[in-house]
Amino acid sequence: MTAVPVPDPGAVREASLDELGRLGLPLPPENFPLVWESGDEVELRPTVEVEARIAVLHLILARCFGMSTEAAMSWLLASRLVDSVTPPEWDFVTAGKGDHRSFVLHHDALFALTWVLGLTRQLDPSLPVDQDLVAKLPNIVGGETFDRWRGRLLVAPQHPADAAALLDLHYCLDWAYLKSEREGLPLPGEIDSHSIGQRRWALEWAVVLRGQYHDPPPGWEEVDLST
């Protein structure tokens, strides 16, 4: 999808803060940075790139829950996705190296990416991952390759401006959830800051902002969640 003008940053932030208030979460300080400026543009990464990231994350999760190295490598080769695997993911797939728990958490990042492609209807911060998500993903165990999976997909990518608005919300949610957990405040639903952070990670990667103050789109492992 081609780049479009960003929505009004002030109006989007006001809507994000209203949502935090509705959820009973603390609000960030008044000087909390905006994600973009008026005059910037926004687009989504190419659909096939998002699909490849979904497939790789799904494979990583399969590896977390018992898929053998040999089976994982066979699927990657058959799907021609080796180049889509990041170095840390490669170490985990081939040798089981890395933080197993951090890879399991990618379940929520994968969920957010399915929302970007219109495969998931909503990304509610008070609800966990949809129970029927697996049915929308490649049947890796059954030998469904990446191309075959793409052939049965009915994607309807979100409008870039809507995805940007959800990114702003998760930027604010990430701050609010972390503050709530530090101070022992109640959370609004069944998920915690780890899930929110993973969803933000996916949105930060998939939503491409262009303008004077934006760097080139980062790689998956280069997404900055420090602010």
Summary of the structure (lengths in Angstrom):
residues: 227
radius of gyration: 17.8
end to end distance: 27.7
largest distance: 52.0
contacts: 670
relative contact order: 0.20
helix: 54%
strand: 4%
